[in-house]
Amino acid sequence: MGLSIQWAVVAGLGALQGLVLGASGPDYLLEVKPLFTTHCVSCHGSVQAKGGLRLDTAQAMRKGGRSGPAIHPRDARQSLLVQAAEGRHAEIPPMPYKKPRLSGSDLERIRNWIDSGAAAPADEPSGSAAHWAFLSVRRPPLPPVRDSSWSSNPIDRFILHRLESENITPSQPTEPLALLRRLWLDLTGLPPTADAITRFMALPVEQACREEVDRLLGSPHFGERWGRHWLDRARYADSNGYSVDAPRSMWRYRDWVLDAFNANLPFDRFMAEQLAGDLLPNAATAQQIATGFHRNTQINQEGGIDLEQFRIESIFDRVATTSTVFMGLTLSCAQCHDHKFDPFTQTDYFRLFALFNNVDEPSLEAPTPAEAAARNRHAEKLNAAEAELNTLSIRLDESTEAWERRLEAAVRDQLKPEVRKALPIPAALRGDSDWNLIRQARRADDPAYRRQMAVVEQLRKARPEVTTALVMSERKDPRVTHRLIKGDFTRPAEVVDPGVPASLPPLTPESKQANRLDLARWLARPDHPLTSRVAVNQVWMHLFGRGLVETENDFGVQGAPPTHPELLDWLASEFMTTGWDLKGLLRLLVTSSTYRQSSHLRSDLASRDPQNRWWARQNRMRLEAEIIRDTALASSGLLVPRVGGPSVHPPQPDGVMVLGQSRREWKTSSGADRFRRGLYTFYWRATPHPALAVFDAPDAFSACSRRTQSNTPLQALTLLNETQFHEMALELAKTWSRSSEGPASTLRHAFLACLGRPPTPEELSRLEALLSAYPTPASAPDESHRGWVAVARVLLNLDETVTRE
C-alpha cells in the first residue's frame, strides 16, 4: 500500500471498507480527483449528470453513462474519458465541452492513473465534504528513507522520501554566507552585520546555524519581519480608503502585532485576541487594541451614503478575511448563493456573518507609556490645584454669614437674581439650594478663589491628548441577522442564528448566543481541519516561496492539493501539540536540510520538476518592497532601528498626493524618522508611497495572503534615482571615500556590506574599472566621492541585492 493511500486512510477515508489497488501511480485523492472536480463535475456530478455520466467518484466512472464505462483500468487509450479529453472520439465532442482543454500534464496524470489500475477508495464518498482539507488532521508516521544521513529533522524525512521515490537527490547545502543572509532576511528582514558574518564564519556551520537562529528569533526585529507578513493579511493601512481616504489612527494595532510576534504569543491566543479581545475576561487595553484586526476595514465618508449599506459591506469584508486568513476558504462565494464547489450554503455564510453583526466600532484611548506618564504628571498638577481650590471653598463657606453681614448694597445689587432672592431668607429657614447659591456667590466674590479657578479650568482644558485605536466592542442588545437575498442588504429573508458552516465541526458556545470568542476557540480546536494546516502552510510559503498547498488562500475543492500531504499534516499536528509555538515551528523549518539547500537551478530538474514542487532545492525570492528599503538603509548605515511608534513620512516624489480625490499633505519626516524601516511608512490606500507600490506592496483593500512579484524597468529606475535611495548611495559613498584602505580593499568591504559576501575577482575588477572612470578633478577635491556614488548605486541595484537566495 502506497504511503499517500495510507495517509488518506489515517486521515479518515481509511474507515471505508477496502481499497481498489493497482500498481504505483498518481494519488487519486490528491492528484487526480481534483482535476475531475475542477473540469468535469459541474456537468457530470451529483446535481447534474449529462449523458447519465457522473465523474465525482471512481466507481461512477467505471459504471459510466449511456455511452458505456468512462474508464477501463489499465487501458487509458481505450477509455472513453481519455478519448473525449484528447478530442479523438468519433461521436463524443472534445471535453470539457466548449471550455479550455486540459493541459498536457493533467492529461498525462489521468492516463497514468488509469494505466496503473485506477486505484481509489472502494467506498469513496461523493460530494465535496470528502475533500482532503475537510478531514481532521492526523499525525502520520515518519516515512522510511534509504539514506537518513541527509535528514536533520523529521521535515527532511518527508521531503527525502518523495525525492527518493523519484530517484532524485537533494541539492547541496548553500554556501555559508548565503545561508547566513537567507536566515537574516527570512527572520528579521535585514542583511547580516559585519559582526554576524565574523561570528558565523568562526564556527562549524551546524553550530553557527543553530546559534544564529536562536539569536535572530530573539531579536526585536523578528516581530517587524513576521508582523509585516501578518499585516498584509490584516489589510493594514493608515487611511480609511474609498474616495475621501482620510487618515486614521491604527498604528497601535500594528505595534500590538509586532509585540505579539516578539513575545511568541501562542497562535491560538493570537487569533482569540484579534477576533474577540474585548470579550476576554477583564480585557486589558492591549487585548482590546488587538481587535483592530477587524477595524482595518475601509470606512466610506462620502456625503449622502447609506450608512447601513457600508456597515454591511464591512461585515462582508470581515467574513471574507476570517475565512481566507484562518481557514483558507473562499467562503465569500456563498455571500449571494450556495457555494458552487465547496460544501457551504448561503445560510452557512450568514451564520458566520451573524457573529460579526453584533459589533460596535468605538475608538479607544490607547496611550503610549510616554503619553500615560504625561497624563499622570498632568493629573498630579490638576489634583493639587483642585485640592487647593477645595481648601479655599471650605474656608470661604465657613465665613459665608460674616460675608453676608458686610455686603454693601451696591455689591448686593450686582448679584444674580436668584442669590438676591435667597439672601433675605433667615438662615434657619434656608434650604440646601438656597445655601448653595449663596456660597457660590461668596466664592465668586473672592479674588483668590477666582484666580485658583482659572488655574483649574486651564489645567482641565490642557489635558494631554493621547493616541487612540479603532477597536471592536460587543453590543449589549444583539442585532437580528437575516439571510440577505443575493447578498442585497435591502432584501432580508429568514432570521439566521450566529454559527459556523454545518459541514465543519460544530460550534459549542459557552453562552446562550454564540459570539466571536466562541468562534476563536472553535478555530483552535484540535479537530478543526483547516486552521493549523493553513497556518503552517503560510509559514512554509514565506520560507520557500510557495506553500505545500500552492493555493494558500483556497484549500477548497478548486484549490491545489498539497504536494506533500503527510508533511502538511505532520507540521499541523506538531504546531498544535507544541502549544501553537510559531518560533518553535520556524526553528524546526530553518534548521532543516531542506531549507538549507542551494537555490541554484539544476538541469536534471528542468523537465521533471520545473516548478520545484518536490523541494529538491531552495527557491530564490525577490525581496518585498519594505525589505528592499530596509536592506539599503542597513547597508548604508542610515537605518534607525527603533521598533514601533507612529507611522513616518520618508521622502517621496512631488505630486503623489494630488492623485486622489482629496489632496493630502505629505510632510517629509526629518531626523531619525526619515530613516525608519519601510514597515513604518505611512500608508495611504488611495495614494501609496510609489517605492512601495512599484515593488508590489499590497493595496490594503482586502486580505493579501501572498504578494505578487513583477519585474519592471520602473523598479530599476527607483533604485537608481528615487530620493531616498540616492541619499543612501551618497551616504555609502561618503563612508567609502574616507576610507584609509586602498580602493580594492574598500570595494571588498562595500560589496560585503551590500551583498553579504566578498566579490569574485571578476566582480572586483569590474568595480575597479567603474571607480576609475570617475577621476577626481584637481580643482574640486570635494568631488572625490563621485566614483563611489556610482559604485554604491550599482551595488544597491544589483539583482542579487534585492533577492533572497
C-alpha positions, 0 to 999 in steps of 0.5 A, spaced: 500 500 500 502 506 497 504 511 503 499 517 500 493 511 500 495 510 507 495 517 509 488 518 506 486 512 510 489 515 517 486 521 515 479 518 515 477 515 508 481 509 511 474 507 515 471 505 508 471 498 507 477 496 502 481 499 497 481 498 489 489 497 488 493 497 482 500 498 481 504 505 483 501 511 480 498 518 481 494 519 488 487 519 486 485 523 492 490 528 491 492 528 484 487 526 480 480 527 483 481 534 483 482 535 476 475 531 475 472 536 480 475 542 477 473 540 469 468 535 469 463 535 475 459 541 474 456 537 468 457 530 470 456 530 478 451 529 483 446 535 481 447 534 474 449 528 470 449 529 462 449 523 458 447 519 465 455 520 466 457 522 473 465 523 474 465 525 482 467 518 484 471 512 481 466 507 481 461 512 477 466 512 472 467 505 471 459 504 471 459 510 466 453 513 462 449 511 456 455 511 452 458 505 456 464 505 462 468 512 462 474 508 464 477 501 463 483 500 468 489 499 465 487 501 458 487 509 458 487 509 450 481 505 450 477 509 455 472 513 453 474 519 458 481 519 455 478 519 448 473 525 449 479 529 453 484 528 447 478 530 442 479 523 438 472 520 439 468 519 433 461 521 436 463 524 443 465 532 442 472 534 445 471 535 453 470 539 457 465 541 452 466 548 449 471 550 455 479 550 455 482 543 454 486 540 459 493 541 459 498 536 457 500 534 464 493 533 467 492 529 461 498 525 462 496 524 470 489 521 468 492 516 463 497 514 468 492 513 473 488 509 469 494 505 466 496 503 473 489 500 475 485 506 477 486 505 484 481 509 489 477 508 495 472 502 494 467 506 498 469 513 496 464 518 498 461 523 493 460 530 494 465 535 496 465 534 504 470 528 502 475 533 500 482 532 503 482 539 507 475 537 510 478 531 514 481 532 521 488 532 521 492 526 523 499 525 525 502 520 520 508 516 521 515 518 519 516 515 512 522 510 511 528 513 507 534 509 504 539 514 506 537 518 513 544 521 513 541 527 509 535 528 514 536 533 520 529 533 522 523 529 521 521 535 515 527 532 511 524 525 512 518 527 508 521 531 503 527 525 502 522 520 501 518 523 495 525 525 492 527 518 493 521 515 490 523 519 484 530 517 484 532 524 485 537 527 490 537 533 494 541 539 492 547 541 496 547 545 502 548 553 500 554 556 501 555 559 508 554 566 507 548 565 503 545 561 508 547 566 513 543 572 509 537 567 507 536 566 515 537 574 516 532 576 511 527 570 512 527 572 520 528 579 521 528 582 514 535 585 514 542 583 511 547 580 516 552 585 520 559 585 519 559 582 526 554 576 524 558 574 518 565 574 523 561 570 528 558 565 523 564 564 519 568 562 526 564 556 527 562 549 524 556 551 520 551 546 524 553 550 530 553 557 527 546 555 524 543 553 530 546 559 534 544 564 529 537 562 529 536 562 536 539 569 536 535 572 530 528 569 533 530 573 539 531 579 536 526 585 536 526 585 529 523 578 528 516 581 530 517 587 524 519 581 519 513 576 521 508 582 523 509 585 516 507 578 513 501 578 518 499 585 516 498 584 509 493 579 511 490 584 516 489 589 510 493 594 514 493 601 512 493 608 515 487 611 511 480 609 511 480 608 503 474 609 498 474 616 495 475 621 501 481 616 504 482 620 510 487 618 515 486 614 521 489 612 527 491 604 527 498 604 528 497 601 535 494 595 532 500 594 528 505 595 534 500 590 538 502 585 532 509 586 532 509 585 540 505 579 539 510 576 534 516 578 539 513 575 545 511 568 541 504 569 543 501 562 542 497 562 535 491 560 538 491 566 543 493 570 537 487 569 533 482 569 540 485 576 541 484 579 534 477 576 533 474 577 540 479 581 545 474 585 548 470 579 550 476 576 554 475 576 561 477 583 564 480 585 557 486 589 558 487 595 553 492 591 549 487 585 548 482 590 546 487 594 541 488 587 538 481 587 535 483 592 530 484 586 526 477 587 524 477 595 524 482 595 518 476 595 514 475 601 509 470 606 512 466 610 506 465 618 508 462 620 502 456 625 503 449 622 502 451 614 503 447 609 506 450 608 512 447 601 513 449 599 506 457 600 508 456 597 515 454 591 511 459 591 506 464 591 512 461 585 515 462 582 508 469 584 508 470 581 515 467 574 513 471 574 507 478 575 511 476 570 517 475 565 512 481 566 507 486 568 513 484 562 518 481 557 514 483 558 507 476 558 504 473 562 499 467 562 503 465 569 500 462 565 494 456 563 498 455 571 500 449 571 494 448 563 493 450 556 495 457 555 494 458 552 487 464 547 489 465 547 496 460 544 501 457 551 504 450 554 503 448 561 503 445 560 510 452 557 512 455 564 510 450 568 514 451 564 520 458 566 520 456 573 518 451 573 524 457 573 529 460 579 526 453 583 526 453 584 533 459 589 533 460 596 535 466 600 532 468 605 538 475 608 538 479 607 544 484 611 548 490 607 547 496 611 550 503 610 549 507 609 556 510 616 554 503 619 553 500 615 560 506 618 564 504 625 561 497 624 563 499 622 570 504 628 571 498 632 568 493 629 573 498 630 579 498 638 577 490 638 576 489 634 583 493 639 587 490 645 584 483 642 585 485 640 592 487 647 593 481 650 590 477 645 595 481 648 601 479 655 599 471 653 598 471 650 605 474 656 608 470 661 604 463 657 606 465 657 613 465 665 613 459 665 608 454 669 614 460 674 616 460 675 608 453 676 608 453 681 614 458 686 610 455 686 603 454 693 601 448 694 597 451 696 591 455 689 591 448 686 593 445 689 587 450 686 582 448 679 584 444 674 580 437 674 581 436 668 584 442 669 590 438 676 591 432 672 592 435 667 597 439 672 601 433 675 605 431 668 607 433 667 615 438 662 615 434 657 619 429 657 614 434 656 608 434 650 604 440 646 601 439 650 594 438 656 597 445 655 601 448 653 595 447 659 591 449 663 596 456 660 597 457 660 590 456 667 590 461 668 596 466 664 592 465 668 586 466 674 590 473 672 592 479 674 588 483 668 590 478 663 589 477 666 582 484 666 580 485 658 583 479 657 578 482 659 572 488 655 574 483 649 574 479 650 568 486 651 564 489 645 567 482 641 565 482 644 558 490 642 557 489 635 558 494 631 554 491 628 548 493 621 547 493 616 541 487 612 540 485 605 536 479 603 532 477 597 536 471 592 536 466 592 542 460 587 543 453 590 543 449 589 549 442 588 545 444 583 539 442 585 532 437 580 528 441 577 522 437 575 516 439 571 510 440 577 505 437 575 498 443 575 493 447 578 498 442 585 497 442 588 504 435 591 502 432 584 501 432 580 508 429 573 508 429 568 514 432 570 521 439 566 521 442 564 528 450 566 529 454 559 527 459 556 523 458 552 516 454 545 518 459 541 514 465 543 519 465 541 526 460 544 530 460 550 534 459 549 542 458 556 545 459 557 552 453 562 552 446 562 550 448 566 543 454 564 540 459 570 539 466 571 536 470 568 542 466 562 541 468 562 534 476 563 536 476 557 540 472 553 535 478 555 530 483 552 535 480 546 536 484 540 535 479 537 530 478 543 526 481 541 519 483 547 516 486 552 521 493 549 523 494 546 516 493 553 513 497 556 518 503 552 517 502 552 510 503 560 510 509 559 514 512 554 509 510 559 503 514 565 506 520 560 507 520 557 500 516 561 496 510 557 495 506 553 500 505 545 500 498 547 498 500 552 492 493 555 493 494 558 500 488 562 500 483 556 497 484 549 500 477 548 497 475 543 492 478 548 486 484 549 490 491 545 489 492 539 493 498 539 497 504 536 494 506 533 500 500 531 504 503 527 510 508 533 511 502 538 511 499 534 516 505 532 520 507 540 521 499 541 523 499 536 528 506 538 531 504 546 531 498 544 535 501 539 540 507 544 541 502 549 544 501 553 537 509 555 538 510 559 531 518 560 533 518 553 535 515 551 528 520 556 524 526 553 528 524 546 526 523 549 518 530 553 518 534 548 521 532 543 516 536 540 510 531 542 506 531 549 507 538 549 507 539 547 500 542 551 494 537 555 490 541 554 484 537 551 478 539 544 476 538 541 469 536 534 471 530 538 474 528 542 468 523 537 465 521 533 471 520 538 476 520 545 473 516 548 478 520 545 484 514 542 487 518 536 490 523 541 494 529 538 491 532 545 492 531 552 495 527 557 491 530 564 490 525 570 492 525 577 490 525 581 496 518 585 498 518 592 497 519 594 505 525 589 505 528 592 499 528 599 503 530 596 509 536 592 506 539 599 503 538 603 509 542 597 513 547 597 508 548 604 508 548 605 515 542 610 515 537 605 518 534 607 525 532 601 528 527 603 533 521 598 533 514 601 533 511 608 534 507 612 529 507 611 522 513 616 518 513 620 512 520 618 508 521 622 502 517 621 496 516 624 489 512 631 488 505 630 486 503 623 489 498 626 493 494 630 488 492 623 485 486 622 489 480 625 490 482 629 496 489 632 496 493 630 502 499 633 505 505 629 505 510 632 510 517 629 509 519 626 516 526 629 518 531 626 523 531 619 525 524 618 522 526 619 515 530 613 516 525 608 519 524 601 516 519 601 510 514 597 515 513 604 518 511 608 512 505 611 512 500 608 508 495 611 504 490 606 500 488 611 495 495 614 494 501 609 496 508 611 497 510 609 489 517 605 492 512 601 495 507 600 490 512 599 484 515 593 488 508 590 489 506 592 496 499 590 497 493 595 496 490 594 503 483 593 500 482 586 502 486 580 505 493 579 501 495 572 503 501 572 498 504 578 494 505 578 487 512 579 484 513 583 477 519 585 474 519 592 471 524 597 468 520 602 473 523 598 479 530 599 476 529 606 475 527 607 483 533 604 485 537 608 481 534 615 482 528 615 487 530 620 493 531 616 498 535 611 495 540 616 492 541 619 499 543 612 501 548 611 495 551 618 497 551 616 504 555 609 502 559 613 498 561 618 503 563 612 508 567 609 502 571 615 500 574 616 507 576 610 507 584 609 509 584 602 505 586 602 498 580 602 493 580 594 492 580 593 499 574 598 500 570 595 494 571 588 498 568 591 504 562 595 500 560 589 496 560 585 503 556 590 506 551 590 500 551 583 498 553 579 504 559 576 501 566 578 498 566 579 490 569 574 485 575 577 482 571 578 476 566 582 480 572 586 483 575 588 477 569 590 474 568 595 480 575 597 479 574 599 472 567 603 474 571 607 480 576 609 475 572 612 470 570 617 475 577 621 476 577 626 481 578 633 478 584 637 481 580 643 482 574 640 486 577 635 491 570 635 494 568 631 488 572 625 490 566 621 492 563 621 485 566 614 483 563 611 489 556 614 488 556 610 482 559 604 485 554 604 491 548 605 486 550 599 482 551 595 488 544 597 491 541 595 484 544 589 483 539 583 482 542 579 487 541 585 492 534 585 492 533 577 492 533 572 497 537 566 495 
